[in-house]
Amino acid sequence: MNSMYVEWRRLLRSGLRRQQESRLPLYERTRHFRSYSSWLVPGLLQTRAYAAAVLNTARRSQDLPDDVAEAVASRMQRQRILHEGDHRFAFLIEETVLRNAVADAETLAGQLDHLITSSSLPSVSLGIIPTQTDRARWPAEGFWIFDDAQVNVELVSSYLTITQPREIHDYARVFAELSSMAVYGSAARSVITSAIESLH
């Protein structure tokens, strides 16, 4: 099978914690991560408070039992791979992600400060695509590329896993195009700092 389409309601029916835990083996065996997000800070870079806000929204939208605290703990545990082994991470986020009001101002400020700290990790590359970028590419969905073996795409109603090499190549090509539009290092930190200042 080259792809698997699973509705969120089916994927989450055993709870948010189980869904978080089920991803851990994939993260542990992957060496090169590429992540693009147009609407949320990627889970591996989330603070505890931001993750709680995001997962609480997911719980309410799917009318799930409240295991958010356990799911957040699992997500935080998974973040240890940022500091262990020979994993490499390339994160791309749209500038709008920095300003999306998914939580209160204090939580967002803490999350943005954490992004600045995380961007200095030796294993992490963080690119921010400015809102004013002249561009021909506008992906509608966030996606993760795990080595050259698998792509996961988060759709509105479902979670898509792609293993067809040709399709993985297509996502890698799009990621490279988006990477060329992003700012990095001090320029990225300046964009984040501006977003923090706008909260006050």
C-alpha positions in Angstrom: 0.0 0.0 0.0 1.4 3.4 -1.0 -0.9 5.6 1.1 -3.3 5.4 4.0 -6.2 7.8 4.6 -7.6 7.8 8.1 -10.4 10.1 9.3 -9.5 12.0 12.5 -12.5 10.7 14.3 -11.3 7.1 13.7 -7.7 7.9 14.5 -8.6 9.7 17.7 -11.3 7.3 19.0 -8.9 5.7 21.5 -7.9 9.2 22.8 -5.3 11.9 22.3 -2.7 10.2 24.5 -2.7 7.0 22.5 -2.5 8.8 19.3 0.5 10.8 20.6 2.3 7.6 21.8 1.7 5.7 18.6 3.9 8.1 16.7 7.0 7.7 18.9 8.6 4.8 17.1 8.5 6.7 13.7 10.1 9.7 15.3 12.8 7.6 17.0 13.9 5.8 13.8 13.8 8.9 11.6 17.1 10.7 11.1 16.1 13.6 8.8 12.8 15.4 9.6 11.3 18.1 7.3 8.2 19.9 8.6 6.1 22.6 7.0 3.3 24.3 8.9 1.0 27.0 7.8 -1.2 27.3 10.9 0.4 25.9 14.1 3.9 25.7 15.7 5.0 22.1 15.0 4.5 19.7 17.9 8.2 19.1 18.5 8.7 22.8 19.1 5.6 23.4 21.2 5.6 24.5 24.9 3.5 22.6 27.4 0.9 25.4 27.6 0.7 25.9 23.8 0.3 22.1 23.3 -2.4 22.0 25.9 -4.3 24.8 24.1 -4.0 23.0 20.7 -5.0 19.6 22.1 -7.9 21.0 24.0 -9.2 22.4 20.8 -8.8 19.1 19.1 -10.6 17.3 22.0 -13.6 19.7 21.8 -13.9 19.5 18.1 -14.0 15.7 18.1 -15.9 15.4 21.3 -13.3 13.2 22.9 -12.7 12.2 26.6 -10.4 14.6 28.4 -7.0 13.0 28.4 -5.3 16.2 27.4 -2.9 16.3 30.3 -1.6 12.8 29.4 -1.4 13.7 25.7 0.6 16.8 26.5 3.0 14.8 28.7 3.5 12.3 25.8 4.2 15.2 23.4 6.7 16.7 25.7 8.4 13.3 26.2 8.7 13.0 22.4 10.6 16.3 22.3 13.7 14.6 23.8 14.7 13.5 20.3 15.6 17.1 19.6 18.5 16.6 22.0 19.4 12.9 21.5 21.1 10.9 18.7 21.9 12.1 15.2 18.5 13.4 14.3 18.3 16.5 12.1 15.3 18.8 11.9 14.3 21.3 9.3 11.2 23.3 10.3 9.4 25.7 8.0 6.6 27.8 9.3 4.6 30.7 7.8 4.9 34.0 9.6 1.1 33.9 10.2 1.8 30.9 12.6 3.5 33.4 14.9 0.4 35.5 15.2 -2.4 32.9 15.1 -4.4 33.3 18.3 -4.6 29.6 19.3 -4.0 30.6 23.0 -3.9 33.6 25.3 -1.2 36.2 24.9 0.9 34.9 27.8 1.0 31.4 26.3 1.8 32.7 22.8 4.6 34.9 24.1 6.1 31.9 26.0 5.8 29.8 22.8 7.5 32.4 20.6 10.3 32.8 23.1 10.7 29.1 23.1 10.9 29.1 19.3 13.9 31.5 19.5 15.6 29.2 22.0 14.9 26.0 20.0 16.2 27.6 16.8 19.7 27.7 18.4 19.8 23.9 18.9 22.6 22.3 16.8 20.1 19.8 15.3 17.5 22.4 14.4 17.0 24.6 11.3 14.1 27.0 11.6 12.9 28.9 8.6 10.1 31.5 8.6 8.3 32.4 5.4 7.5 36.1 5.6 3.9 37.1 4.8 5.1 39.5 2.1 7.0 36.9 0.1 6.4 37.0 -3.6 5.5 33.4 -4.3 3.9 31.0 -6.6 3.6 28.2 -4.1 0.9 28.1 -1.4 0.4 24.7 0.1 -2.9 24.4 1.9 -1.9 21.7 4.4 0.9 21.1 6.8 3.1 18.1 6.2 6.0 16.1 7.7 8.7 14.3 5.7 10.3 11.4 7.5 13.7 10.7 5.9 12.8 9.7 2.3 10.4 6.9 3.5 7.1 8.6 4.5 5.1 11.8 4.3 2.3 12.6 6.8 -0.2 15.2 5.8 -2.8 16.8 8.2 -6.0 17.5 6.4 -9.2 19.0 7.8 -11.0 15.7 8.2 -8.2 13.2 8.0 -4.6 12.2 8.4 -2.8 11.0 5.3 0.3 8.7 5.3 2.1 8.6 1.9 4.8 6.0 1.1 4.8 6.2 -2.7 8.4 7.3 -3.7 7.1 9.6 -6.5 4.8 11.4 -4.2 7.4 11.7 -1.4 9.7 13.3 -4.0 6.9 15.8 -4.9 6.7 16.9 -1.2 10.5 17.1 -1.0 10.5 19.4 -4.0 7.8 21.6 -2.6 9.7 21.7 0.7 12.9 22.8 -1.1 10.9 25.6 -2.9 9.4 26.8 0.3 12.8 26.7 2.0 14.2 29.1 -0.6 11.5 31.7 0.5 12.2 31.5 4.2 14.5 33.6 6.4 16.8 32.0 8.9 19.1 32.8 11.9 19.0 36.4 13.1 16.5 37.4 10.4 14.1 34.7 11.6 14.6 35.7 15.3 13.8 39.3 14.3 10.5 38.2 12.8 9.7 36.2 16.0 10.7 39.1 18.2 8.4 41.4 16.3 5.5 39.0 16.8 6.2 38.9 20.6 6.2 42.7 20.7 2.9 42.9 18.9 1.3 40.9 21.7 2.0 43.7 24.1 
